[in-house]
């Protein structure tokens, strides 16, 4: 479910579906800028109830983002 949530957010940002996979890097592969990563964080808060902070210099994969969401859910169960 976590991957599908991240995928939906990325699709809403206009990323082509075929480019979205677990090993895709947000900046390098999907070409997201800092504004878009902030939007992802806001959408994750709204959709999942978790706060995920992205380091500006670290290029995360989609799988990394999913892992951060899962860790945040464990740390702060609803």
N, CA, C and O atoms as a GROMACS GRO file, in nm:
protein
  312
    1UNK      N    1   0.082  -0.119   0.000
    1UNK     CA    2   0.000   0.000   0.000
    1UNK      C    3   0.087   0.126   0.000
    1UNK      O    4   0.051   0.226  -0.064
    2UNK      N    5   0.198   0.123   0.070
    2UNK     CA    6   0.285   0.240   0.077
    2UNK      C    7   0.335   0.279  -0.061
    2UNK      O    8   0.332   0.396  -0.098
    3UNK      N    9   0.381   0.181  -0.138
    3UNK     CA   10   0.430   0.210  -0.273
    3UNK      C   11   0.320   0.272  -0.358
    3UNK      O   12   0.345   0.367  -0.432
    4UNK      N   13   0.200   0.220  -0.348
    4UNK     CA   14   0.088   0.272  -0.427
    4UNK      C   15   0.056   0.416  -0.389
    4UNK      O   16   0.020   0.496  -0.475
    5UNK      N   17   0.069   0.449  -0.262
    5UNK     CA   18   0.046   0.587  -0.217
    5UNK      C   19   0.150   0.680  -0.276
    5UNK      O   20   0.117   0.786  -0.328
    6UNK      N   21   0.277   0.640  -0.268
    6UNK     CA   22   0.384   0.722  -0.325
    6UNK      C   23   0.366   0.734  -0.476
    6UNK      O   24   0.386   0.842  -0.533
    7UNK      N   25   0.330   0.626  -0.540
    7UNK     CA   26   0.308   0.627  -0.684
    7UNK      C   27   0.197   0.725  -0.721
    7UNK      O   28   0.210   0.800  -0.818
    8UNK      N   29   0.089   0.726  -0.645
    8UNK     CA   30  -0.022   0.817  -0.671
    8UNK      C   31   0.024   0.962  -0.660
    8UNK      O   32  -0.012   1.046  -0.742
    9UNK      N   33   0.102   0.990  -0.558
    9UNK     CA   34   0.153   1.126  -0.539
    9UNK      C   35   0.240   1.167  -0.658
    9UNK      O   36   0.227   1.278  -0.710
   10UNK      N   37   0.326   1.077  -0.700
   10UNK     CA   38   0.415   1.106  -0.814
   10UNK      C   39   0.335   1.124  -0.943
   10UNK      O   40   0.367   1.211  -1.024
   11UNK      N   41   0.234   1.042  -0.962
   11UNK     CA   42   0.148   1.058  -1.080
   11UNK      C   43   0.078   1.194  -1.077
   11UNK      O   44   0.067   1.260  -1.180
   12UNK      N   45   0.032   1.235  -0.958
   12UNK     CA   46  -0.034   1.365  -0.944
   12UNK      C   47   0.062   1.480  -0.976
   12UNK      O   48   0.019   1.588  -1.017
   13UNK      N   49   0.192   1.457  -0.956
   13UNK     CA   50   0.293   1.558  -0.988
   13UNK      C   51   0.328   1.559  -1.137
   13UNK      O   52   0.406   1.643  -1.183
   14UNK      N   53   0.270   1.465  -1.212
   14UNK     CA   54   0.291   1.461  -1.356
   14UNK      C   55   0.402   1.369  -1.402
   14UNK      O   56   0.443   1.376  -1.518
   15UNK      N   57   0.451   1.282  -1.314
   15UNK     CA   58   0.554   1.186  -1.352
   15UNK      C   59   0.488   1.072  -1.431
   15UNK      O   60   0.384   1.020  -1.390
   16UNK      N   61   0.548   1.034  -1.541
   16UNK     CA   62   0.495   0.924  -1.622
   16UNK      C   63   0.502   0.794  -1.543
   16UNK      O   64   0.601   0.766  -1.477
   17UNK      N   65   0.396   0.716  -1.551
   17UNK     CA   66   0.385   0.592  -1.474
   17UNK      C   67   0.500   0.496  -1.502
   17UNK      O   68   0.547   0.429  -1.410
   18UNK      N   69   0.545   0.487  -1.626
   18UNK     CA   70   0.652   0.391  -1.659
   18UNK      C   71   0.786   0.429  -1.597
   18UNK      O   72   0.876   0.346  -1.590
   19UNK      N   73   0.800   0.553  -1.552
   19UNK     CA   74   0.925   0.597  -1.488
   19UNK      C   75   0.925   0.568  -1.338
   19UNK      O   76   1.030   0.575  -1.273
   20UNK      N   77   0.809   0.535  -1.283
   20UNK     CA   78   0.797   0.515  -1.138
   20UNK      C   79   0.819   0.368  -1.104
   20UNK      O   80   0.738   0.282  -1.140
   21UNK      N   81   0.929   0.341  -1.035
   21UNK     CA   82   0.958   0.206  -0.986
   21UNK      C   83   1.039   0.220  -0.858
   21UNK      O   84   1.088   0.328  -0.827
   22UNK      N   85   1.053   0.113  -0.785
   22UNK     CA   86   1.115   0.116  -0.653
   22UNK      C   87   1.255   0.174  -0.653
   22UNK      O   88   1.295   0.241  -0.557
   23UNK      N   89   1.331   0.148  -0.758
   23UNK     CA   90   1.471   0.192  -0.762
   23UNK      C   91   1.491   0.328  -0.829
   23UNK      O   92   1.605   0.371  -0.849
   24UNK      N   93   1.384   0.395  -0.864
   24UNK     CA   94   1.395   0.526  -0.929
   24UNK      C   95   1.432   0.632  -0.825
   24UNK      O   96   1.368   0.643  -0.721
   25UNK      N   97   1.536   0.709  -0.855
   25UNK     CA   98   1.577   0.820  -0.768
   25UNK      C   99   1.488   0.942  -0.794
   25UNK      O  100   1.457   0.974  -0.909
   26UNK      N  101   1.448   1.008  -0.686
   26UNK     CA  102   1.358   1.122  -0.700
   26UNK      C  103   1.416   1.233  -0.785
   26UNK      O  104   1.348   1.288  -0.872
   27UNK      N  105   1.542   1.267  -0.762
   27UNK     CA  106   1.602   1.379  -0.836
   27UNK      C  107   1.663   1.332  -0.968
   27UNK      O  108   1.634   1.390  -1.073
   28UNK      N  109   1.746   1.231  -0.963
   28UNK     CA  110   1.820   1.187  -1.081
   28UNK      C  111   1.730   1.126  -1.188
   28UNK      O  112   1.737   1.164  -1.305
   29UNK      N  113   1.644   1.033  -1.148
   29UNK     CA  114   1.560   0.961  -1.245
   29UNK      C  115   1.428   1.032  -1.274
   29UNK      O  116   1.387   1.043  -1.390
   30UNK      N  117   1.363   1.080  -1.170
   30UNK     CA  118   1.230   1.141  -1.187
   30UNK      C  119   1.237   1.292  -1.205
   30UNK      O  120   1.137   1.357  -1.235
   31UNK      N  121   1.358   1.348  -1.187
   31UNK     CA  122   1.383   1.489  -1.211
   31UNK      C  123   1.296   1.582  -1.127
   31UNK      O  124   1.249   1.686  -1.176
   32UNK      N  125   1.274   1.544  -1.001
   32UNK     CA  126   1.196   1.628  -0.911
   32UNK      C  127   1.285   1.738  -0.854
   32UNK      O  128   1.404   1.717  -0.829
   33UNK      N  129   1.226   1.854  -0.833
   33UNK     CA  130   1.300   1.962  -0.769
   33UNK      C  131   1.259   1.972  -0.622
   33UNK      O  132   1.176   1.895  -0.575
   34UNK      N  133   1.319   2.066  -0.551
   34UNK     CA  134   1.295   2.075  -0.406
   34UNK      C  135   1.150   2.110  -0.375
   34UNK      O  136   1.096   2.064  -0.274
   35UNK      N  137   1.086   2.189  -0.459
   35UNK     CA  138   0.945   2.223  -0.438
   35UNK      C  139   0.858   2.098  -0.448
   35UNK      O  140   0.764   2.082  -0.370
   36UNK      N  141   0.888   2.012  -0.542
   36UNK     CA  142   0.810   1.890  -0.559
   36UNK      C  143   0.833   1.792  -0.443
   36UNK      O  144   0.740   1.721  -0.404
   37UNK      N  145   0.954   1.788  -0.388
   37UNK     CA  146   0.976   1.700  -0.274
   37UNK      C  147   0.903   1.752  -0.151
   37UNK      O  148   0.856   1.673  -0.069
   38UNK      N  149   0.892   1.883  -0.138
   38UNK     CA  150   0.810   1.940  -0.030
   38UNK      C  151   0.665   1.900  -0.050
   38UNK      O  152   0.596   1.866   0.046
   39UNK      N  153   0.618   1.904  -0.174
   39UNK     CA  154   0.480   1.864  -0.203
   39UNK      C  155   0.458   1.718  -0.167
   39UNK      O  156   0.352   1.682  -0.114
   40UNK      N  157   0.555   1.633  -0.196
   40UNK     CA  158   0.544   1.491  -0.157
   40UNK      C  159   0.529   1.480  -0.006
   40UNK      O  160   0.443   1.406   0.042
   41UNK      N  161   0.611   1.552   0.068
   41UNK     CA  162   0.605   1.547   0.215
   41UNK      C  163   0.468   1.593   0.264
   41UNK      O  164   0.412   1.533   0.356
   42UNK      N  165   0.414   1.699   0.206
   42UNK     CA  166   0.282   1.748   0.246
   42UNK      C  167   0.173   1.646   0.214
   42UNK      O  168   0.082   1.624   0.295
   43UNK      N  169   0.181   1.585   0.097
   43UNK     CA  170   0.082   1.484   0.058
   43UNK      C  171   0.091   1.361   0.148
   43UNK      O  172  -0.011   1.301   0.181
   44UNK      N  173   0.213   1.323   0.187
   44UNK     CA  174   0.228   1.208   0.277
   44UNK      C  175   0.165   1.237   0.412
   44UNK      O  176   0.104   1.150   0.473
   45UNK      N  177   0.180   1.360   0.459
   45UNK     CA  178   0.118   1.400   0.586
   45UNK      C  179  -0.034   1.391   0.574
   45UNK      O  180  -0.101   1.342   0.665
   46UNK      N  181  -0.086   1.440   0.462
   46UNK     CA  182  -0.231   1.442   0.441
   46UNK      C  183  -0.288   1.301   0.420
   46UNK      O  184  -0.391   1.266   0.478
   47UNK      N  185  -0.220   1.220   0.339
   47UNK     CA  186  -0.273   1.088   0.304
   47UNK      C  187  -0.242   0.980   0.407
   47UNK      O  188  -0.323   0.890   0.430
   48UNK      N  189  -0.124   0.987   0.468
   48UNK     CA  190  -0.079   0.879   0.557
   48UNK      C  191  -0.069   0.921   0.703
   48UNK      O  192  -0.056   0.837   0.792
   49UNK      N  193  -0.076   1.052   0.728
   49UNK     CA  194  -0.065   1.100   0.865
   49UNK      C  195   0.076   1.090   0.921
   49UNK      O  196   0.094   1.085   1.042
   50UNK      N  197   0.176   1.087   0.834
   50UNK     CA  198   0.315   1.078   0.880
   50UNK      C  199   0.394   1.198   0.829
   50UNK      O  200   0.366   1.255   0.724
   51UNK      N  201   0.493   1.235   0.908
   51UNK     CA  202   0.582   1.342   0.869
   51UNK      C  203   0.714   1.281   0.824
   51UNK      O  204   0.781   1.212   0.900
   52UNK      N  205   0.749   1.308   0.700
   52UNK     CA  206   0.874   1.259   0.642
   52UNK      C  207   0.954   1.380   0.596
   52UNK      O  208   0.905   1.463   0.519
   53UNK      N  209   1.076   1.390   0.645
   53UNK     CA  210   1.163   1.500   0.604
   53UNK      C  211   1.267   1.448   0.506
   53UNK      O  212   1.332   1.347   0.529
   54UNK      N  213   1.280   1.520   0.397
   54UNK     CA  214   1.376   1.485   0.294
   54UNK      C  215   1.499   1.574   0.310
   54UNK      O  216   1.488   1.696   0.318
   55UNK      N  217   1.615   1.512   0.314
   55UNK     CA  218   1.740   1.588   0.317
   55UNK      C  219   1.762   1.645   0.178
   55UNK      O  220   1.753   1.573   0.079
   56UNK      N  221   1.792   1.773   0.170
   56UNK     CA  222   1.802   1.839   0.040
   56UNK      C  223   1.916   1.786  -0.047
   56UNK      O  224   1.907   1.791  -0.170
   57UNK      N  225   2.020   1.735   0.014
   57UNK     CA  226   2.135   1.688  -0.064
   57UNK      C  227   2.132   1.538  -0.090
   57UNK      O  228   2.218   1.485  -0.160
   58UNK      N  229   2.035   1.470  -0.034
   58UNK     CA  230   2.029   1.325  -0.047
   58UNK      C  231   1.924   1.288  -0.152
   58UNK      O  232   1.808   1.329  -0.140
   59UNK      N  233   1.963   1.212  -0.251
   59UNK     CA  234   1.870   1.167  -0.354
   59UNK      C  235   1.819   1.029  -0.316
   59UNK      O  236   1.891   0.930  -0.326
   60UNK      N  237   1.695   1.024  -0.273
   60UNK     CA  238   1.634   0.899  -0.228
   60UNK      C  239   1.566   0.827  -0.343
   60UNK      O  240   1.522   0.889  -0.440
   61UNK      N  241   1.559   0.695  -0.331
   61UNK     CA  242   1.479   0.617  -0.426
   61UNK      C  243   1.335   0.613  -0.376
   61UNK      O  244   1.306   0.648  -0.261
   62UNK      N  245   1.246   0.571  -0.462
   62UNK     CA  246   1.106   0.554  -0.423
   62UNK      C  247   1.099   0.452  -0.308
   62UNK      O  248   1.021   0.471  -0.214
   63UNK      N  249   1.178   0.347  -0.314
   63UNK     CA  250   1.182   0.246  -0.207
   63UNK      C  251   1.229   0.308  -0.076
   63UNK      O  252   1.177   0.273   0.030
   64UNK      N  253   1.326   0.399  -0.082
   64UNK     CA  254   1.372   0.468   0.038
   64UNK      C  255   1.259   0.548   0.102
   64UNK      O  256   1.242   0.548   0.224
   65UNK      N  257   1.182   0.616   0.019
   65UNK     CA  258   1.069   0.695   0.068
   65UNK      C  259   0.966   0.603   0.134
   65UNK      O  260   0.913   0.635   0.240
   66UNK      N  261   0.938   0.490   0.072
   66UNK     CA  262   0.844   0.393   0.129
   66UNK      C  263   0.894   0.344   0.265
   66UNK      O  264   0.815   0.330   0.359
   67UNK      N  265   1.023   0.319   0.276
   67UNK     CA  266   1.081   0.274   0.403
   67UNK      C  267   1.068   0.383   0.509
   67UNK      O  268   1.039   0.352   0.625
   68UNK      N  269   1.090   0.509   0.473
   68UNK     CA  270   1.075   0.619   0.568
   68UNK      C  271   0.931   0.630   0.617
   68UNK      O  272   0.908   0.656   0.735
   69UNK      N  273   0.836   0.609   0.527
   69UNK     CA  274   0.694   0.612   0.566
   69UNK      C  275   0.665   0.500   0.664
   69UNK      O  276   0.601   0.523   0.767
   70UNK      N  277   0.711   0.380   0.633
   70UNK     CA  278   0.687   0.266   0.721
   70UNK      C  279   0.750   0.288   0.858
   70UNK      O  280   0.691   0.255   0.960
   71UNK      N  281   0.871   0.343   0.860
   71UNK     CA  282   0.938   0.372   0.988
   71UNK      C  283   0.861   0.476   1.068
   71UNK      O  284   0.849   0.464   1.190
   72UNK      N  285   0.809   0.579   0.999
   72UNK     CA  286   0.732   0.682   1.067
   72UNK      C  287   0.602   0.627   1.124
   72UNK      O  288   0.558   0.668   1.232
   73UNK      N  289   0.540   0.534   1.052
   73UNK     CA  290   0.416   0.472   1.101
   73UNK      C  291   0.442   0.388   1.226
   73UNK      O  292   0.361   0.388   1.319
   74UNK      N  293   0.554   0.318   1.228
   74UNK     CA  294   0.589   0.236   1.345
   74UNK      C  295   0.621   0.325   1.465
   74UNK      O  296   0.580   0.296   1.578
   75UNK      N  297   0.693   0.433   1.440
   75UNK     CA  298   0.734   0.524   1.547
   75UNK      C  299   0.617   0.601   1.605
   75UNK      O  300   0.616   0.633   1.724
   76UNK      N  301   0.518   0.631   1.521
   76UNK     CA  302   0.402   0.710   1.564
   76UNK      C  303   0.272   0.646   1.516
   76UNK      O  304   0.207   0.699   1.426
   77UNK      N  305   0.235   0.533   1.576
   77UNK     CA  306   0.111   0.467   1.530
   77UNK      C  307  -0.010   0.555   1.557
   77UNK      O  308  -0.016   0.626   1.658
   78UNK      N  309  -0.106   0.549   1.467
   78UNK     CA  310  -0.227   0.633   1.480
   78UNK      C  311  -0.318   0.583   1.589
   78UNK      O  312  -0.424   0.641   1.613
   0.00000   0.00000   0.00000
